[in-house]
Amino acid sequence: MAVTYKKLFHLMIDRGISNAELMEKADFSANSITRLKRDNYLSLDTIEKDM
């Protein structure tokens, strides 16, 4: 089963959260946000490195 992050981005739109705010609040890199938007694989190791 493929992973999709569409619900995350719909929730962000509903709450008025920008990509920049997500990067700041979640301490994600711009590259990680791009990978999420493209439904690309993002390992937990990558997420931990961003934090």
ModelCIF file with pLDDT and N, C-alpha, C, O atoms, coordinates in Angstrom:
data_MODEL
#
_entry.id   MODEL 
#
_entity.id                         1 
_entity.type                       polymer 
_entity.pdbx_number_of_molecules   1 
#
_entity_poly.entity_id                      1 
_entity_poly.type                           'polypeptide(L)' 
_entity_poly.nstd_linkage                   no 
_entity_poly.nstd_monomer                   no 
_entity_poly.pdbx_seq_one_letter_code       MAVTYKKLFHLMIDRGISNAELMEKADFSANSITRLKRDNYLSLDTIEKDM 
_entity_poly.pdbx_seq_one_letter_code_can   MAVTYKKLFHLMIDRGISNAELMEKADFSANSITRLKRDNYLSLDTIEKDM 
_entity_poly.pdbx_strand_id                 A 
#
loop_
_entity_poly_seq.entity_id 
_entity_poly_seq.num 
_entity_poly_seq.mon_id 
_entity_poly_seq.hetero 
1 1  MET n 
1 2  ALA n 
1 3  VAL n 
1 4  THR n 
1 5  TYR n 
1 6  LYS n 
1 7  LYS n 
1 8  LEU n 
1 9  PHE n 
1 10 HIS n 
1 11 LEU n 
1 12 MET n 
1 13 ILE n 
1 14 ASP n 
1 15 ARG n 
1 16 GLY n 
1 17 ILE n 
1 18 SER n 
1 19 ASN n 
1 20 ALA n 
1 21 GLU n 
1 22 LEU n 
1 23 MET n 
1 24 GLU n 
1 25 LYS n 
1 26 ALA n 
1 27 ASP n 
1 28 PHE n 
1 29 SER n 
1 30 ALA n 
1 31 ASN n 
1 32 SER n 
1 33 ILE n 
1 34 THR n 
1 35 ARG n 
1 36 LEU n 
1 37 LYS n 
1 38 ARG n 
1 39 ASP n 
1 40 ASN n 
1 41 TYR n 
1 42 LEU n 
1 43 SER n 
1 44 LEU n 
1 45 ASP n 
1 46 THR n 
1 47 ILE n 
1 48 GLU n 
1 49 LYS n 
1 50 ASP n 
1 51 MET n 
#
_struct_asym.id          A 
_struct_asym.entity_id   1 
#
loop_
_ma_qa_metric.id 
_ma_qa_metric.mode 
_ma_qa_metric.name 
_ma_qa_metric.software_group_id 
_ma_qa_metric.type 
1 global pLDDT . pLDDT 
2 local  pLDDT . pLDDT 
#
_ma_qa_metric_global.metric_id      1 
_ma_qa_metric_global.metric_value   86.78 
_ma_qa_metric_global.model_id       1 
_ma_qa_metric_global.ordinal_id     1 
#
loop_
_ma_qa_metric_local.label_asym_id 
_ma_qa_metric_local.label_comp_id 
_ma_qa_metric_local.label_seq_id 
_ma_qa_metric_local.metric_id 
_ma_qa_metric_local.metric_value 
_ma_qa_metric_local.model_id 
_ma_qa_metric_local.ordinal_id 
A MET 1  2 62.00 1 1  
A ALA 2  2 76.00 1 2  
A VAL 3  2 79.00 1 3  
A THR 4  2 86.00 1 4  
A TYR 5  2 88.00 1 5  
A LYS 6  2 90.00 1 6  
A LYS 7  2 91.00 1 7  
A LEU 8  2 90.00 1 8  
A PHE 9  2 92.00 1 9  
A HIS 10 2 95.00 1 10 
A LEU 11 2 95.00 1 11 
A MET 12 2 94.00 1 12 
A ILE 13 2 95.00 1 13 
A ASP 14 2 97.00 1 14 
A ARG 15 2 96.00 1 15 
A GLY 16 2 96.00 1 16 
A ILE 17 2 94.00 1 17 
A SER 18 2 94.00 1 18 
A ASN 19 2 91.00 1 19 
A ALA 20 2 93.00 1 20 
A GLU 21 2 94.00 1 21 
A LEU 22 2 89.00 1 22 
A MET 23 2 89.00 1 23 
A GLU 24 2 91.00 1 24 
A LYS 25 2 88.00 1 25 
A ALA 26 2 85.00 1 26 
A ASP 27 2 86.00 1 27 
A PHE 28 2 86.00 1 28 
A SER 29 2 88.00 1 29 
A ALA 30 2 91.00 1 30 
A ASN 31 2 90.00 1 31 
A SER 32 2 89.00 1 32 
A ILE 33 2 90.00 1 33 
A THR 34 2 92.00 1 34 
A ARG 35 2 90.00 1 35 
A LEU 36 2 88.00 1 36 
A LYS 37 2 89.00 1 37 
A ARG 38 2 90.00 1 38 
A ASP 39 2 87.00 1 39 
A ASN 40 2 87.00 1 40 
A TYR 41 2 85.00 1 41 
A LEU 42 2 84.00 1 42 
A SER 43 2 84.00 1 43 
A LEU 44 2 80.00 1 44 
A ASP 45 2 83.00 1 45 
A THR 46 2 78.00 1 46 
A ILE 47 2 76.00 1 47 
A GLU 48 2 77.00 1 48 
A LYS 49 2 75.00 1 49 
A ASP 50 2 67.00 1 50 
A MET 51 2 64.00 1 51 
#
loop_
_atom_site.group_PDB 
_atom_site.id 
_atom_site.type_symbol 
_atom_site.label_atom_id 
_atom_site.label_alt_id 
_atom_site.label_comp_id 
_atom_site.label_asym_id 
_atom_site.label_entity_id 
_atom_site.label_seq_id 
_atom_site.pdbx_PDB_ins_code 
_atom_site.Cartn_x 
_atom_site.Cartn_y 
_atom_site.Cartn_z 
_atom_site.occupancy 
_atom_site.B_iso_or_equiv 
_atom_site.pdbx_formal_charge 
_atom_site.auth_seq_id 
_atom_site.auth_comp_id 
_atom_site.auth_asym_id 
_atom_site.auth_atom_id 
_atom_site.pdbx_PDB_model_num 
ATOM 1   N N  . MET A 1 1  ? 0.841  -1.186 0.000  1.00 62.00 ? 1  MET A N  1 
ATOM 2   C CA . MET A 1 1  ? 0.000  0.000  0.000  1.00 62.00 ? 1  MET A CA 1 
ATOM 3   C C  . MET A 1 1  ? 0.885  1.248  0.000  1.00 62.00 ? 1  MET A C  1 
ATOM 4   O O  . MET A 1 1  ? 1.795  1.375  0.819  1.00 62.00 ? 1  MET A O  1 
ATOM 5   N N  . ALA A 1 2  ? 0.613  2.140  -0.901 1.00 76.00 ? 2  ALA A N  1 
ATOM 6   C CA . ALA A 1 2  ? 1.400  3.371  -1.032 1.00 76.00 ? 2  ALA A CA 1 
ATOM 7   C C  . ALA A 1 2  ? 1.016  4.367  0.058  1.00 76.00 ? 2  ALA A C  1 
ATOM 8   O O  . ALA A 1 2  ? -0.135 4.435  0.490  1.00 76.00 ? 2  ALA A O  1 
ATOM 9   N N  . VAL A 1 3  ? 1.988  5.118  0.475  1.00 79.00 ? 3  VAL A N  1 
ATOM 10  C CA . VAL A 1 3  ? 1.765  6.152  1.483  1.00 79.00 ? 3  VAL A CA 1 
ATOM 11  C C  . VAL A 1 3  ? 1.401  7.445  0.778  1.00 79.00 ? 3  VAL A C  1 
ATOM 12  O O  . VAL A 1 3  ? 2.010  7.805  -0.230 1.00 79.00 ? 3  VAL A O  1 
ATOM 13  N N  . THR A 1 4  ? 0.405  8.143  1.310  1.00 86.00 ? 4  THR A N  1 
ATOM 14  C CA . THR A 1 4  ? 0.021  9.437  0.766  1.00 86.00 ? 4  THR A CA 1 
ATOM 15  C C  . THR A 1 4  ? -0.118 10.439 1.915  1.00 86.00 ? 4  THR A C  1 
ATOM 16  O O  . THR A 1 4  ? -0.517 10.080 3.023  1.00 86.00 ? 4  THR A O  1 
ATOM 17  N N  . TYR A 1 5  ? 0.206  11.659 1.639  1.00 88.00 ? 5  TYR A N  1 
ATOM 18  C CA . TYR A 1 5  ? 0.169  12.718 2.650  1.00 88.00 ? 5  TYR A CA 1 
ATOM 19  C C  . TYR A 1 5  ? -0.892 13.761 2.316  1.00 88.00 ? 5  TYR A C  1 
ATOM 20  O O  . TYR A 1 5  ? -0.848 14.874 2.840  1.00 88.00 ? 5  TYR A O  1 
ATOM 21  N N  . LYS A 1 6  ? -1.842 13.416 1.453  1.00 90.00 ? 6  LYS A N  1 
ATOM 22  C CA . LYS A 1 6  ? -2.876 14.352 1.022  1.00 90.00 ? 6  LYS A CA 1 
ATOM 23  C C  . LYS A 1 6  ? -3.710 14.860 2.192  1.00 90.00 ? 6  LYS A C  1 
ATOM 24  O O  . LYS A 1 6  ? -4.079 16.034 2.229  1.00 90.00 ? 6  LYS A O  1 
ATOM 25  N N  . LYS A 1 7  ? -4.009 13.984 3.146  1.00 91.00 ? 7  LYS A N  1 
ATOM 26  C CA . LYS A 1 7  ? -4.803 14.409 4.306  1.00 91.00 ? 7  LYS A CA 1 
ATOM 27  C C  . LYS A 1 7  ? -4.066 15.475 5.113  1.00 91.00 ? 7  LYS A C  1 
ATOM 28  O O  . LYS A 1 7  ? -4.681 16.412 5.623  1.00 91.00 ? 7  LYS A O  1 
ATOM 29  N N  . LEU A 1 8  ? -2.757 15.329 5.223  1.00 90.00 ? 8  LEU A N  1 
ATOM 30  C CA . LEU A 1 8  ? -1.949 16.326 5.937  1.00 90.00 ? 8  LEU A CA 1 
ATOM 31  C C  . LEU A 1 8  ? -2.084 17.685 5.270  1.00 90.00 ? 8  LEU A C  1 
ATOM 32  O O  . LEU A 1 8  ? -2.308 18.689 5.947  1.00 90.00 ? 8  LEU A O  1 
ATOM 33  N N  . PHE A 1 9  ? -1.951 17.727 3.950  1.00 92.00 ? 9  PHE A N  1 
ATOM 34  C CA . PHE A 1 9  ? -1.979 19.006 3.252  1.00 92.00 ? 9  PHE A CA 1 
ATOM 35  C C  . PHE A 1 9  ? -3.389 19.595 3.199  1.00 92.00 ? 9  PHE A C  1 
ATOM 36  O O  . PHE A 1 9  ? -3.544 20.816 3.171  1.00 92.00 ? 9  PHE A O  1 
ATOM 37  N N  . HIS A 1 10 ? -4.419 18.743 3.185  1.00 95.00 ? 10 HIS A N  1 
ATOM 38  C CA . HIS A 1 10 ? -5.794 19.247 3.283  1.00 95.00 ? 10 HIS A CA 1 
ATOM 39  C C  . HIS A 1 10 ? -6.029 19.852 4.673  1.00 95.00 ? 10 HIS A C  1 
ATOM 40  O O  . HIS A 1 10 ? -6.676 20.892 4.803  1.00 95.00 ? 10 HIS A O  1 
ATOM 41  N N  . LEU A 1 11 ? -5.505 19.202 5.693  1.00 95.00 ? 11 LEU A N  1 
ATOM 42  C CA . LEU A 1 11 ? -5.622 19.718 7.056  1.00 95.00 ? 11 LEU A CA 1 
ATOM 43  C C  . LEU A 1 11 ? -4.890 21.047 7.190  1.00 95.00 ? 11 LEU A C  1 
ATOM 44  O O  . LEU A 1 11 ? -5.379 21.967 7.846  1.00 95.00 ? 11 LEU A O  1 
ATOM 45  N N  . MET A 1 12 ? -3.724 21.148 6.570  1.00 94.00 ? 12 MET A N  1 
ATOM 46  C CA . MET A 1 12 ? -2.976 22.405 6.607  1.00 94.00 ? 12 MET A CA 1 
ATOM 47  C C  . MET A 1 12 ? -3.772 23.523 5.956  1.00 94.00 ? 12 MET A C  1 
ATOM 48  O O  . MET A 1 12 ? -3.794 24.643 6.467  1.00 94.00 ? 12 MET A O  1 
ATOM 49  N N  . ILE A 1 13 ? -4.428 23.237 4.834  1.00 95.00 ? 13 ILE A N  1 
ATOM 50  C CA . ILE A 1 13 ? -5.241 24.245 4.153  1.00 95.00 ? 13 ILE A CA 1 
ATOM 51  C C  . ILE A 1 13 ? -6.408 24.661 5.042  1.00 95.00 ? 13 ILE A C  1 
ATOM 52  O O  . ILE A 1 13 ? -6.693 25.850 5.182  1.00 95.00 ? 13 ILE A O  1 
ATOM 53  N N  . ASP A 1 14 ? -7.085 23.674 5.646  1.00 97.00 ? 14 ASP A N  1 
ATOM 54  C CA . ASP A 1 14 ? -8.221 23.967 6.521  1.00 97.00 ? 14 ASP A CA 1 
ATOM 55  C C  . ASP A 1 14 ? -7.831 24.842 7.703  1.00 97.00 ? 14 ASP A C  1 
ATOM 56  O O  . ASP A 1 14 ? -8.611 25.688 8.140  1.00 97.00 ? 14 ASP A O  1 
ATOM 57  N N  . ARG A 1 15 ? -6.626 24.638 8.218  1.00 96.00 ? 15 ARG A N  1 
ATOM 58  C CA . ARG A 1 15 ? -6.169 25.387 9.391  1.00 96.00 ? 15 ARG A CA 1 
ATOM 59  C C  . ARG A 1 15 ? -5.336 26.614 9.030  1.00 96.00 ? 15 ARG A C  1 
ATOM 60  O O  . ARG A 1 15 ? -4.890 27.348 9.911  1.00 96.00 ? 15 ARG A O  1 
ATOM 61  N N  . GLY A 1 16 ? -5.130 26.831 7.750  1.00 96.00 ? 16 GLY A N  1 
ATOM 62  C CA . GLY A 1 16 ? -4.383 28.004 7.306  1.00 96.00 ? 16 GLY A CA 1 
ATOM 63  C C  . GLY A 1 16 ? -2.901 27.939 7.623  1.00 96.00 ? 16 GLY A C  1 
ATOM 64  O O  . GLY A 1 16 ? -2.279 28.969 7.885  1.00 96.00 ? 16 GLY A O  1 
ATOM 65  N N  . ILE A 1 17 ? -2.332 26.754 7.604  1.00 94.00 ? 17 ILE A N  1 
ATOM 66  C CA . ILE A 1 17 ? -0.913 26.571 7.902  1.00 94.00 ? 17 ILE A CA 1 
ATOM 67  C C  . ILE A 1 17 ? -0.131 26.501 6.596  1.00 94.00 ? 17 ILE A C  1 
ATOM 68  O O  . ILE A 1 17 ? -0.458 25.707 5.714  1.00 94.00 ? 17 ILE A O  1 
ATOM 69  N N  . SER A 1 18 ? 0.883  27.318 6.474  1.00 94.00 ? 18 SER A N  1 
ATOM 70  C CA . SER A 1 18 ? 1.711  27.333 5.260  1.00 94.00 ? 18 SER A CA 1 
ATOM 71  C C  . SER A 1 18 ? 2.829  26.295 5.384  1.00 94.00 ? 18 SER A C  1 
ATOM 72  O O  . SER A 1 18 ? 3.086  25.754 6.460  1.00 94.00 ? 18 SER A O  1 
ATOM 73  N N  . ASN A 1 19 ? 3.474  26.039 4.265  1.00 91.00 ? 19 ASN A N  1 
ATOM 74  C CA . ASN A 1 19 ? 4.619  25.124 4.281  1.00 91.00 ? 19 ASN A CA 1 
ATOM 75  C C  . ASN A 1 19 ? 5.717  25.664 5.189  1.00 91.00 ? 19 ASN A C  1 
ATOM 76  O O  . ASN A 1 19 ? 6.373  24.905 5.902  1.00 91.00 ? 19 ASN A O  1 
ATOM 77  N N  . ALA A 1 20 ? 5.912  26.968 5.158  1.00 93.00 ? 20 ALA A N  1 
ATOM 78  C CA . ALA A 1 20 ? 6.945  27.585 6.001  1.00 93.00 ? 20 ALA A CA 1 
ATOM 79  C C  . ALA A 1 20 ? 6.635  27.380 7.482  1.00 93.00 ? 20 ALA A C  1 
ATOM 80  O O  . ALA A 1 20 ? 7.538  27.117 8.276  1.00 93.00 ? 20 ALA A O  1 
ATOM 81  N N  . GLU A 1 21 ? 5.369  27.499 7.851  1.00 94.00 ? 21 GLU A N  1 
ATOM 82  C CA . GLU A 1 21 ? 4.986  27.265 9.247  1.00 94.00 ? 21 GLU A CA 1 
ATOM 83  C C  . GLU A 1 21 ? 5.210  25.810 9.639  1.00 94.00 ? 21 GLU A C  1 
ATOM 84  O O  . GLU A 1 21 ? 5.680  25.524 10.740 1.00 94.00 ? 21 GLU A O  1 
ATOM 85  N N  . LEU A 1 22 ? 4.873  24.893 8.740  1.00 89.00 ? 22 LEU A N  1 
ATOM 86  C CA . LEU A 1 22 ? 5.108  23.472 9.013  1.00 89.00 ? 22 LEU A CA 1 
ATOM 87  C C  . LEU A 1 22 ? 6.594  23.210 9.195  1.00 89.00 ? 22 LEU A C  1 
ATOM 88  O O  . LEU A 1 22 ? 6.996  22.476 10.097 1.00 89.00 ? 22 LEU A O  1 
ATOM 89  N N  . MET A 1 23 ? 7.404  23.809 8.341  1.00 89.00 ? 23 MET A N  1 
ATOM 90  C CA . MET A 1 23 ? 8.854  23.643 8.461  1.00 89.00 ? 23 MET A CA 1 
ATOM 91  C C  . MET A 1 23 ? 9.343  24.150 9.809  1.00 89.00 ? 23 MET A C  1 
ATOM 92  O O  . MET A 1 23 ? 10.187 23.520 10.447 1.00 89.00 ? 23 MET A O  1 
ATOM 93  N N  . GLU A 1 24 ? 8.815  25.280 10.238 1.00 91.00 ? 24 GLU A N  1 
ATOM 94  C CA . GLU A 1 24 ? 9.249  25.869 11.503 1.00 91.00 ? 24 GLU A CA 1 
ATOM 95  C C  . GLU A 1 24 ? 8.751  25.069 12.705 1.00 91.00 ? 24 GLU A C  1 
ATOM 96  O O  . GLU A 1 24 ? 9.524  24.748 13.607 1.00 91.00 ? 24 GLU A O  1 
ATOM 97  N N  . LYS A 1 25 ? 7.465  24.751 12.713 1.00 88.00 ? 25 LYS A N  1 
ATOM 98  C CA . LYS A 1 25 ? 6.864  24.067 13.866 1.00 88.00 ? 25 LYS A CA 1 
ATOM 99  C C  . LYS A 1 25 ? 7.309  22.617 13.992 1.00 88.00 ? 25 LYS A C  1 
ATOM 100 O O  . LYS A 1 25 ? 7.519  22.130 15.103 1.00 88.00 ? 25 LYS A O  1 
ATOM 101 N N  . ALA A 1 26 ? 7.455  21.920 12.864 1.00 85.00 ? 26 ALA A N  1 
ATOM 102 C CA . ALA A 1 26 ? 7.841  20.512 12.891 1.00 85.00 ? 26 ALA A CA 1 
ATOM 103 C C  . ALA A 1 26 ? 9.346  20.332 12.735 1.00 85.00 ? 26 ALA A C  1 
ATOM 104 O O  . ALA A 1 26 ? 9.860  19.219 12.839 1.00 85.00 ? 26 ALA A O  1 
ATOM 105 N N  . ASP A 1 27 ? 10.049 21.438 12.483 1.00 86.00 ? 27 ASP A N  1 
ATOM 106 C CA . ASP A 1 27 ? 11.502 21.420 12.285 1.00 86.00 ? 27 ASP A CA 1 
ATOM 107 C C  . ASP A 1 27 ? 11.885 20.508 11.127 1.00 86.00 ? 27 ASP A C  1 
ATOM 108 O O  . ASP A 1 27 ? 12.827 19.721 11.223 1.00 86.00 ? 27 ASP A O  1 
ATOM 109 N N  . PHE A 1 28 ? 11.130 20.629 10.021 1.00 86.00 ? 28 PHE A N  1 
ATOM 110 C CA . PHE A 1 28 ? 11.391 19.881 8.790  1.00 86.00 ? 28 PHE A CA 1 
ATOM 111 C C  . PHE A 1 28 ? 12.197 20.754 7.845  1.00 86.00 ? 28 PHE A C  1 
ATOM 112 O O  . PHE A 1 28 ? 12.114 21.981 7.892  1.00 86.00 ? 28 PHE A O  1 
ATOM 113 N N  . SER A 1 29 ? 12.972 20.114 6.990  1.00 88.00 ? 29 SER A N  1 
ATOM 114 C CA . SER A 1 29 ? 13.689 20.849 5.953  1.00 88.00 ? 29 SER A CA 1 
ATOM 115 C C  . SER A 1 29 ? 12.766 21.051 4.756  1.00 88.00 ? 29 SER A C  1 
ATOM 116 O O  . SER A 1 29 ? 11.745 20.376 4.625  1.00 88.00 ? 29 SER A O  1 
ATOM 117 N N  . ALA A 1 30 ? 13.136 21.982 3.890  1.00 91.00 ? 30 ALA A N  1 
ATOM 118 C CA . ALA A 1 30 ? 12.354 22.233 2.682  1.00 91.00 ? 30 ALA A CA 1 
ATOM 119 C C  . ALA A 1 30 ? 12.318 20.988 1.802  1.00 91.00 ? 30 ALA A C  1 
ATOM 120 O O  . ALA A 1 30 ? 11.304 20.698 1.168  1.00 91.00 ? 30 ALA A O  1 
ATOM 121 N N  . ASN A 1 31 ? 13.422 20.257 1.766  1.00 90.00 ? 31 ASN A N  1 
ATOM 122 C CA . ASN A 1 31 ? 13.491 19.036 0.981  1.00 90.00 ? 31 ASN A CA 1 
ATOM 123 C C  . ASN A 1 31 ? 12.480 17.998 1.490  1.00 90.00 ? 31 ASN A C  1 
ATOM 124 O O  . ASN A 1 31 ? 11.841 17.318 0.688  1.00 90.00 ? 31 ASN A O  1 
ATOM 125 N N  . SER A 1 32 ? 12.335 17.875 2.785  1.00 89.00 ? 32 SER A N  1 
ATOM 126 C CA . SER A 1 32 ? 11.381 16.920 3.356  1.00 89.00 ? 32 SER A CA 1 
ATOM 127 C C  . SER A 1 32 ? 9.946  17.301 2.997  1.00 89.00 ? 32 SER A C  1 
ATOM 128 O O  . SER A 1 32 ? 9.134  16.431 2.684  1.00 89.00 ? 32 SER A O  1 
ATOM 129 N N  . ILE A 1 33 ? 9.634  18.583 3.041  1.00 90.00 ? 33 ILE A N  1 
ATOM 130 C CA . ILE A 1 33 ? 8.293  19.043 2.679  1.00 90.00 ? 33 ILE A CA 1 
ATOM 131 C C  . ILE A 1 33 ? 8.017  18.731 1.208  1.00 90.00 ? 33 ILE A C  1 
ATOM 132 O O  . ILE A 1 33 ? 6.924  18.283 0.861  1.00 90.00 ? 33 ILE A O  1 
ATOM 133 N N  . THR A 1 34 ? 8.995  18.964 0.353  1.00 92.00 ? 34 THR A N  1 
ATOM 134 C CA . THR A 1 34 ? 8.840  18.674 -1.073 1.00 92.00 ? 34 THR A CA 1 
ATOM 135 C C  . THR A 1 34 ? 8.593  17.191 -1.294 1.00 92.00 ? 34 THR A C  1 
ATOM 136 O O  . THR A 1 34 ? 7.730  16.818 -2.089 1.00 92.00 ? 34 THR A O  1 
ATOM 137 N N  . ARG A 1 35 ? 9.335  16.347 -0.603 1.00 90.00 ? 35 ARG A N  1 
ATOM 138 C CA . ARG A 1 35 ? 9.146  14.901 -0.739 1.00 90.00 ? 35 ARG A CA 1 
ATOM 139 C C  . ARG A 1 35 ? 7.752  14.495 -0.273 1.00 90.00 ? 35 ARG A C  1 
ATOM 140 O O  . ARG A 1 35 ? 7.125  13.637 -0.894 1.00 90.00 ? 35 ARG A O  1 
ATOM 141 N N  . LEU A 1 36 ? 7.259  15.090 0.800  1.00 88.00 ? 36 LEU A N  1 
ATOM 142 C CA . LEU A 1 36 ? 5.910  14.791 1.274  1.00 88.00 ? 36 LEU A CA 1 
ATOM 143 C C  . LEU A 1 36 ? 4.864  15.213 0.247  1.00 88.00 ? 36 LEU A C  1 
ATOM 144 O O  . LEU A 1 36 ? 3.922  14.472 -0.031 1.00 88.00 ? 36 LEU A O  1 
ATOM 145 N N  . LYS A 1 37 ? 5.036  16.399 -0.310 1.00 89.00 ? 37 LYS A N  1 
ATOM 146 C CA . LYS A 1 37 ? 4.068  16.902 -1.298 1.00 89.00 ? 37 LYS A CA 1 
ATOM 147 C C  . LYS A 1 37 ? 4.016  16.026 -2.542 1.00 89.00 ? 37 LYS A C  1 
ATOM 148 O O  . LYS A 1 37 ? 2.970  15.918 -3.181 1.00 89.00 ? 37 LYS A O  1 
ATOM 149 N N  . ARG A 1 38 ? 5.125  15.407 -2.884 1.00 90.00 ? 38 ARG A N  1 
ATOM 150 C CA . ARG A 1 38 ? 5.187  14.552 -4.070 1.00 90.00 ? 38 ARG A CA 1 
ATOM 151 C C  . ARG A 1 38 ? 4.859  13.095 -3.747 1.00 90.00 ? 38 ARG A C  1 
ATOM 152 O O  . ARG A 1 38 ? 4.959  12.228 -4.615 1.00 90.00 ? 38 ARG A O  1 
ATOM 153 N N  . ASP A 1 39 ? 4.464  12.824 -2.488 1.00 87.00 ? 39 ASP A N  1 
ATOM 154 C CA . ASP A 1 39 ? 4.175  11.465 -2.012 1.00 87.00 ? 39 ASP A CA 1 
ATOM 155 C C  . ASP A 1 39 ? 5.362  10.530 -2.206 1.00 87.00 ? 39 ASP A C  1 
ATOM 156 O O  . ASP A 1 39 ? 5.191  9.339  -2.466 1.00 87.00 ? 39 ASP A O  1 
ATOM 157 N N  . ASN A 1 40 ? 6.562  11.079 -2.077 1.00 87.00 ? 40 ASN A N  1 
ATOM 158 C CA . ASN A 1 40 ? 7.775  10.264 -2.131 1.00 87.00 ? 40 ASN A CA 1 
ATOM 159 C C  . ASN A 1 40 ? 8.054  9.674  -0.762 1.00 87.00 ? 40 ASN A C  1 
ATOM 160 O O  . ASN A 1 40 ? 7.567  10.164 0.257  1.00 87.00 ? 40 ASN A O  1 
ATOM 161 N N  . TYR A 1 41 ? 8.842  8.617  -0.760 1.00 85.00 ? 41 TYR A N  1 
ATOM 162 C CA . TYR A 1 41 ? 9.226  7.961  0.486  1.00 85.00 ? 41 TYR A CA 1 
ATOM 163 C C  . TYR A 1 41 ? 10.068 8.905  1.340  1.00 85.00 ? 41 TYR A C  1 
ATOM 164 O O  . TYR A 1 41 ? 10.966 9.585  0.844  1.00 85.00 ? 41 TYR A O  1 
ATOM 165 N N  . LEU A 1 42 ? 9.760  8.930  2.623  1.00 84.00 ? 42 LEU A N  1 
ATOM 166 C CA . LEU A 1 42 ? 10.517 9.730  3.577  1.00 84.00 ? 42 LEU A CA 1 
ATOM 167 C C  . LEU A 1 42 ? 10.754 8.849  4.796  1.00 84.00 ? 42 LEU A C  1 
ATOM 168 O O  . LEU A 1 42 ? 9.824  8.570  5.553  1.00 84.00 ? 42 LEU A O  1 
ATOM 169 N N  . SER A 1 43 ? 11.980 8.415  4.984  1.00 84.00 ? 43 SER A N  1 
ATOM 170 C CA . SER A 1 43 ? 12.279 7.481  6.065  1.00 84.00 ? 43 SER A CA 1 
ATOM 171 C C  . SER A 1 43 ? 12.211 8.173  7.420  1.00 84.00 ? 43 SER A C  1 
ATOM 172 O O  . SER A 1 43 ? 12.342 9.393  7.520  1.00 84.00 ? 43 SER A O  1 
ATOM 173 N N  . LEU A 1 44 ? 12.006 7.382  8.445  1.00 80.00 ? 44 LEU A N  1 
ATOM 174 C CA . LEU A 1 44 ? 11.999 7.928  9.798  1.00 80.00 ? 44 LEU A CA 1 
ATOM 175 C C  . LEU A 1 44 ? 13.371 8.470  10.169 1.00 80.00 ? 44 LEU A C  1 
ATOM 176 O O  . LEU A 1 44 ? 13.478 9.420  10.945 1.00 80.00 ? 44 LEU A O  1 
ATOM 177 N N  . ASP A 1 45 ? 14.406 7.876  9.624  1.00 83.00 ? 45 ASP A N  1 
ATOM 178 C CA . ASP A 1 45 ? 15.763 8.386  9.873  1.00 83.00 ? 45 ASP A CA 1 
ATOM 179 C C  . ASP A 1 45 ? 15.903 9.809  9.355  1.00 83.00 ? 45 ASP A C  1 
ATOM 180 O O  . ASP A 1 45 ? 16.523 10.648 10.009 1.00 83.00 ? 45 ASP A O  1 
ATOM 181 N N  . THR A 1 46 ? 15.340 10.087 8.198  1.00 78.00 ? 46 THR A N  1 
ATOM 182 C CA . THR A 1 46 ? 15.381 11.435 7.619  1.00 78.00 ? 46 THR A CA 1 
ATOM 183 C C  . THR A 1 46 ? 14.623 12.412 8.497  1.00 78.00 ? 46 THR A C  1 
ATOM 184 O O  . THR A 1 46 ? 15.086 13.527 8.738  1.00 78.00 ? 46 THR A O  1 
ATOM 185 N N  . ILE A 1 47 ? 13.467 12.000 8.972  1.00 76.00 ? 47 ILE A N  1 
ATOM 186 C CA . ILE A 1 47 ? 12.665 12.873 9.827  1.00 76.00 ? 47 ILE A CA 1 
ATOM 187 C C  . ILE A 1 47 ? 13.418 13.160 11.127 1.00 76.00 ? 47 ILE A C  1 
ATOM 188 O O  . ILE A 1 47 ? 13.413 14.293 11.607 1.00 76.00 ? 47 ILE A O  1 
ATOM 189 N N  . GLU A 1 48 ? 14.061 12.145 11.696 1.00 77.00 ? 48 GLU A N  1 
ATOM 190 C CA . GLU A 1 48 ? 14.814 12.349 12.923 1.00 77.00 ? 48 GLU A CA 1 
ATOM 191 C C  . GLU A 1 48 ? 16.003 13.286 12.708 1.00 77.00 ? 48 GLU A C  1 
ATOM 192 O O  . GLU A 1 48 ? 16.334 14.075 13.593 1.00 77.00 ? 48 GLU A O  1 
ATOM 193 N N  . LYS A 1 49 ? 16.649 13.205 11.542 1.00 75.00 ? 49 LYS A N  1 
ATOM 194 C CA . LYS A 1 49 ? 17.782 14.081 11.242 1.00 75.00 ? 49 LYS A CA 1 
ATOM 195 C C  . LYS A 1 49 ? 17.324 15.534 11.138 1.00 75.00 ? 49 LYS A C  1 
ATOM 196 O O  . LYS A 1 49 ? 18.035 16.454 11.542 1.00 75.00 ? 49 LYS A O  1 
ATOM 197 N N  . ASP A 1 50 ? 16.114 15.724 10.582 1.00 67.00 ? 50 ASP A N  1 
ATOM 198 C CA . ASP A 1 50 ? 15.590 17.086 10.447 1.00 67.00 ? 50 ASP A CA 1 
ATOM 199 C C  . ASP A 1 50 ? 15.346 17.706 11.817 1.00 67.00 ? 50 ASP A C  1 
ATOM 200 O O  . ASP A 1 50 ? 15.486 18.918 11.982 1.00 67.00 ? 50 ASP A O  1 
ATOM 201 N N  . MET A 1 51 ? 14.996 16.919 12.759 1.00 64.00 ? 51 MET A N  1 
ATOM 202 C CA . MET A 1 51 ? 14.623 17.446 14.081 1.00 64.00 ? 51 MET A CA 1 
ATOM 203 C C  . MET A 1 51 ? 15.824 17.740 14.871 1.00 64.00 ? 51 MET A C  1 
ATOM 204 O O  . MET A 1 51 ? 15.717 18.192 16.012 1.00 64.00 ? 51 MET A O  1 
#
